[in-house]
């Protein structure tokens, strides 16, 4: 597997760049209006083939990157837990800015569920596989047990009434946020988002590891088996994962939605209809990742032709933060109030990605890393490191804390 400076795995940056483009497509599609048959088709295409898959790829690569840092620290004989906890804290701060200020929520979940990786990365492959399945089903199992408990203690009708009341309350809270986000005052919008933030991350689903944690563990298993570093040695396994991804995606779209026997309690019926969230639409990301691994391992020179994606992937955090600011400011009432049609959304997405890729290409000619990555690294190591290439050692924020 080709590597570049600082022993980076190039394929990871390439996949991050591709995932970044997917996320930009999804974000523009979410803001767009389907005004015609073509617009409806475009929107449906993004929802069917891109939405969730790009987030899954991004999350998996985060898990892989975090595990690589743990592995490297252990290889150097460093006790890295405190340092990596600071990294997760820094990522959480970026997440608060992303969600509380600009309304895009991904990074807080990464920061939360990165903590268990500090322990779990040592587990055997079998233990990790079992943990992956249990984590995937955790929310469904919670809902199933909670529904069964309500059913047994409250009875069918009281349970239905309680669930309906909770659903109405949740919808009202989300509707209030959407209404607040239409204000022309930036400070009012931010205040509403910050107020919504604790509610969003203290609900029951936030404490069950069914989301990012599952994908982190899949990435950790892939790293453990050398699939990302040596895909040419695991072609059969990759093809199998690709087939499983397509099958899971197809079942989630065309089998699980079929009419099923009606159960009296929604919290019992829901997990069954959703395949306990083990069968997921977003596993199609495995197919995309596998295709990239197979193609680039067979034709290594192709990676050089995709250096625009690689550069964008190296600055993934910076580019992620830039694109959410741009999209939010472009489309909100406090910003430029751009009304984008769904058929034009892909052009806007590719255009923004091209600008970010060009920015990344020229930034990396003079700097070691992106500004957000540099700041996150400063928080992680608690010292200022040179950003410019060839720069002299910079001043230190404070004496590096000894890791424990």
C-alpha positions in Angstrom: 0.0 0.0 0.0 1.4 3.4 -1.0 2.3 5.8 1.8 3.3 9.4 1.8 5.1 11.6 4.3 4.8 10.9 8.0 4.0 7.3 7.0 0.4 8.2 6.1 -1.7 5.6 4.4 -2.7 7.3 1.1 -5.8 5.2 0.6 -7.3 6.5 3.8 -6.9 10.1 2.6 -8.4 9.1 -0.7 -11.4 7.5 1.0 -11.8 10.6 3.2 -11.8 12.8 0.2 -14.5 10.7 -1.5 -16.5 10.6 1.7 -16.2 14.4 2.0 -17.7 14.8 -1.5 -20.5 12.5 -0.6 -21.3 14.5 2.6 -21.3 17.8 0.6 -23.8 16.2 -1.9 -26.0 15.2 1.0 -25.8 18.5 2.7 -26.8 20.4 -0.4 -29.5 17.9 -1.2 -30.9 18.4 2.3 -31.1 22.2 1.7 -32.5 21.9 -1.8 -36.1 22.0 -3.0 -37.4 19.3 -5.4 -39.3 21.5 -7.9 -39.5 19.1 -10.9 -39.4 15.5 -11.9 -35.6 15.8 -12.5 -35.2 17.4 -9.1 -37.1 14.6 -7.4 -35.1 12.0 -9.2 -31.8 13.7 -8.3 -32.9 14.0 -4.6 -34.0 10.4 -4.5 -30.7 9.2 -6.1 -28.7 11.0 -3.4 -30.8 9.6 -0.7 -30.6 6.1 -2.1 -26.9 5.9 -3.0 -25.1 8.6 -1.1 -26.9 9.6 2.1 -25.7 7.6 5.2 -23.0 5.9 3.1 -20.7 8.9 3.1 -21.2 9.4 6.9 -20.5 5.7 7.4 -17.3 5.9 5.4 -16.2 9.0 7.3 -16.9 7.4 10.7 -15.1 4.2 9.7 -12.1 6.1 8.7 -12.1 8.0 11.9 -12.1 4.7 13.8 -9.2 3.5 11.7 -7.2 6.7 12.2 -7.8 6.7 15.9 -6.7 3.1 16.2 -3.6 3.8 14.1 -2.6 6.5 16.6 -3.1 4.1 19.5 -1.1 1.4 17.7 1.8 3.8 16.9 1.9 5.1 20.5 2.0 1.6 21.8 4.8 0.6 19.4 6.8 3.6 20.7 6.2 2.4 24.2 4.1 5.5 25.1 1.3 5.6 27.6 -1.1 7.6 25.3 -4.5 7.4 27.1 -4.4 11.0 28.4 -3.1 12.4 25.2 -5.8 10.7 23.1 -8.5 11.7 25.6 -7.4 15.3 24.9 -7.7 14.6 21.2 -11.3 13.4 21.7 -12.0 16.4 23.8 -10.7 18.7 21.1 -12.9 16.9 18.5 -15.8 17.3 20.8 -15.2 21.1 20.9 -15.2 21.1 17.1 -18.4 19.1 17.3 -20.1 21.7 19.6 -19.2 24.4 17.1 -20.4 22.4 14.1 -23.7 21.5 15.7 -24.4 24.3 18.1 -23.4 27.1 15.8 -24.0 25.7 12.3 -26.5 22.9 12.9 -24.4 19.9 11.6 -24.2 17.1 14.1 -21.6 14.3 13.6 -18.4 15.1 15.5 -19.9 15.0 19.0 -20.8 11.3 18.5 -17.3 10.6 17.2 -15.8 12.2 20.4 -18.1 10.3 22.7 -17.7 6.9 21.2 -14.0 7.2 20.5 -13.4 6.8 24.3 -14.2 3.0 24.4 -11.8 2.4 21.6 -9.0 3.2 24.1 -9.8 -0.1 25.8 -11.5 -2.2 23.0 -8.7 -1.9 20.5 -6.8 -4.6 22.4 -9.6 -7.1 22.2 -9.4 -10.2 20.1 -11.0 -10.2 16.6 -13.7 -12.5 17.9 -14.6 -10.2 20.8 -14.6 -7.2 18.5 -16.9 -9.0 16.1 -19.4 -9.9 18.9 -19.2 -6.4 20.2 -20.0 -5.0 16.8 -23.1 -7.1 16.4 -24.3 -6.3 20.0 -23.6 -2.6 19.5 -25.5 -2.6 16.2 -28.5 -4.1 17.9 -28.2 -2.2 21.1 -30.8 0.5 20.4 -33.3 -2.1 19.0 -32.7 -4.3 22.1 -33.3 -1.3 24.4 -36.5 -0.3 22.6 -37.7 -4.0 22.6 -37.1 -4.4 26.3 -38.6 -1.0 27.1 -41.6 -1.8 25.0 -42.1 -5.2 26.6 -41.8 -3.7 30.0 -44.4 -1.0 29.3 -46.6 -3.6 27.7 -46.4 -5.8 30.9 -46.8 -3.0 33.4 -49.0 -0.4 31.8 -51.1 -2.4 29.4 -51.5 -2.0 25.7 -53.7 1.2 25.6 -51.7 3.1 28.2 -48.4 2.2 26.4 -49.8 3.4 23.1 -50.9 6.7 24.7 -47.5 7.2 26.4 -45.6 6.5 23.2 -47.8 8.8 21.2 -47.3 11.6 23.8 -43.5 11.1 23.6 -43.6 11.1 19.8 -45.6 14.3 19.7 -43.2 16.0 22.2 -40.2 15.0 20.1 -41.7 16.3 16.9 -42.7 19.5 18.6 -39.1 20.0 19.8 -37.6 19.4 16.3 -40.3 21.7 14.8 -39.4 24.5 17.2 -35.7 24.2 16.2 -36.6 24.3 12.5 -38.8 27.4 13.1 -36.0 29.1 15.1 -33.6 28.4 12.3 -35.6 30.5 9.9 -34.8 33.7 11.8 -32.7 36.4 10.2 -30.7 36.9 13.4 -27.6 34.7 13.6 -27.3 35.0 17.3 -31.0 33.9 17.7 -30.4 30.9 15.5 -27.2 29.9 17.4 -29.1 30.3 20.8 -31.8 28.0 19.6 -29.3 25.4 18.4 -27.3 25.5 21.6 -30.5 25.1 23.6 -31.4 22.1 21.4 -28.0 20.5 21.8 -28.3 19.0 25.3 -31.7 17.6 24.4 -30.3 15.9 21.3 -27.5 14.3 23.2 -29.3 13.2 26.4 -32.0 11.1 24.7 -31.9 7.4 25.2 -30.5 6.6 21.7 -27.4 8.8 22.4 -26.3 6.4 25.2 -26.6 3.2 23.1 -23.6 2.4 20.8 -25.7 1.6 17.7 -24.3 4.5 15.6 -20.7 5.5 15.2 -19.4 2.9 17.6 -20.4 0.1 15.3 -18.6 1.6 12.3 -15.6 2.4 14.4 -15.4 -1.3 15.3 -15.7 -2.4 11.7 -12.9 -0.1 10.8 -10.8 -1.5 13.7 -11.4 -5.0 12.5 -10.4 -4.0 8.9 -7.2 -2.5 10.3 -6.5 -5.5 12.5 -6.6 -7.8 9.5 -4.5 -5.6 7.3 -7.3 -5.1 4.8 -6.6 -1.3 4.4 -2.9 -1.6 4.3 -2.6 -4.7 2.1 -5.9 -5.1 0.2 -4.2 -7.2 -2.5 -3.9 -10.0 0.1 -7.6 -10.0 1.1 -9.4 -9.8 -2.2 -11.9 -12.5 -1.4 -12.8 -11.0 1.9 -13.2 -7.6 0.3 -15.5 -9.0 -2.4 -17.5 -10.8 0.3 -17.9 -7.6 2.3 -19.0 -5.8 -0.9 -21.6 -8.4 -1.6 -22.9 -8.2 2.0 -23.1 -4.4 1.7 -25.3 -4.6 -1.4 -27.4 -7.3 0.1 -28.0 -5.4 3.3 -28.8 -2.2 1.4 -31.3 -4.0 -0.8 -33.0 -5.8 2.1 -33.3 -2.6 4.0 -35.0 -0.8 1.1 -37.2 -3.5 -0.5 -37.7 -6.3 2.0 -38.0 -4.7 5.5 -40.5 -2.1 4.4 -42.9 -4.9 3.2 -46.2 -5.3 5.2 -45.4 -7.2 8.4 -47.8 -8.6 11.0 -49.2 -5.7 13.1 -48.0 -5.6 16.7 -49.8 -3.6 19.3 -46.7 -1.9 20.7 -44.6 0.3 18.4 -41.4 0.0 20.4 -41.7 -3.8 20.0 -42.6 -3.7 16.4 -40.1 -1.1 15.3 -36.9 -3.0 16.0 -38.3 -6.1 14.2 -39.3 -4.1 11.1 -35.9 -2.5 11.1 -33.9 -5.7 11.2 -32.6 -4.8 14.7 -30.4 -2.2 12.9 -28.0 -4.9 12.0 -29.3 -4.9 8.4 -28.7 -1.4 7.3 -28.9 0.8 4.2 -25.6 2.4 5.0 -23.6 -0.9 4.7 -23.5 -0.1 1.0 -20.5 2.0 2.1 -18.6 -1.3 2.4 -19.2 -1.9 -1.3 -17.9 1.5 -2.2 -14.8 1.2 0.1 -14.1 -2.3 -1.2 -14.3 -1.1 -4.8 -11.8 1.6 -4.2 -9.5 -0.8 -2.4 -9.6 -3.3 -5.2 -9.2 -0.8 -8.0 -6.3 1.1 -6.4 -4.5 -2.1 -5.3 -4.7 -3.4 -8.9 -3.7 -0.1 -10.5 -1.6 1.8 -7.9 -0.8 4.6 -10.4 -4.4 5.5 -10.4 -4.0 7.0 -6.9 -1.7 9.7 -8.3 -4.5 10.7 -10.7 -6.8 11.1 -7.8 -4.5 13.4 -5.8 -7.3 16.0 -5.6 -9.3 13.6 -3.5 -6.2 12.7 -1.5 -5.4 16.3 -0.7 -9.0 17.0 0.3 -8.9 14.0 2.5 -5.7 15.1 4.3 -7.5 18.2 5.3 -10.7 16.4 6.0 -11.5 18.1 9.3 -10.7 21.6 8.0 -12.7 20.9 4.8 -15.6 19.5 6.8 -15.8 22.6 8.9 -15.5 24.9 5.9 -18.3 23.3 4.0 -20.8 23.4 6.8 -20.1 27.1 7.4 -20.5 27.8 3.6 -23.7 25.7 3.2 -25.3 27.1 6.3 -24.4 30.8 5.5 -25.5 30.4 1.9 -28.9 28.9 2.7 -30.1 30.5 5.9 -32.1 33.7 6.4 -29.3 35.3 8.3 -27.0 34.6 5.4 -27.4 34.8 1.6 -30.9 33.1 1.5 -29.9 31.0 -1.5 -32.9 28.9 -2.7 -31.3 25.9 -4.5 -33.3 23.5 -6.6 -32.6 19.8 -6.2 -31.5 19.4 -9.8 -28.9 22.1 -9.3 -27.7 20.9 -5.9 -25.2 18.4 -7.3 -23.5 21.1 -9.4 -23.2 23.3 -6.3 -21.8 20.3 -4.4 -19.2 19.4 -7.0 -18.3 23.1 -7.3 -17.7 23.5 -3.6 -15.7 20.3 -3.5 -13.5 21.5 -6.4 -12.8 24.7 -4.5 -11.9 22.8 -1.3 -9.7 20.3 -3.3 -7.9 23.3 -4.9 -7.5 25.0 -1.6 -6.1 21.8 -0.1 -3.7 21.3 -3.0 -2.1 24.7 -2.6 -2.3 24.8 1.2 -0.3 21.6 1.5 2.4 23.0 -0.7 3.4 25.4 2.1 1.9 23.9 5.3 2.3 20.5 7.0 -1.4 20.2 7.8 -4.7 22.0 7.8 -5.6 24.7 10.3 -8.2 22.6 12.1 -6.0 19.6 12.1 -3.1 21.7 13.5 -5.3 23.1 16.3 -6.6 19.6 17.1 -3.0 18.4 17.2 -2.0 21.2 19.5 -4.8 20.2 21.9 -3.8 16.6 21.7 -0.1 17.2 22.5 -0.7 20.4 24.4 2.0 22.2 22.6 2.3 24.4 19.5 4.0 22.7 16.6 5.2 24.4 13.4 2.5 24.5 10.7 4.7 25.8 7.8 7.0 23.4 6.1 10.6 23.9 7.1 9.6 26.1 10.1 11.7 26.2 13.2 10.4 24.7 16.4 7.7 26.9 17.8 7.0 27.9 21.3 5.3 25.6 23.7 1.9 26.1 25.2 3.0 24.5 28.4 5.1 21.6 29.7 3.8 18.4 28.0 1.8 16.5 30.5 3.0 13.0 31.2 0.6 10.5 29.9 -0.7 8.0 32.4 
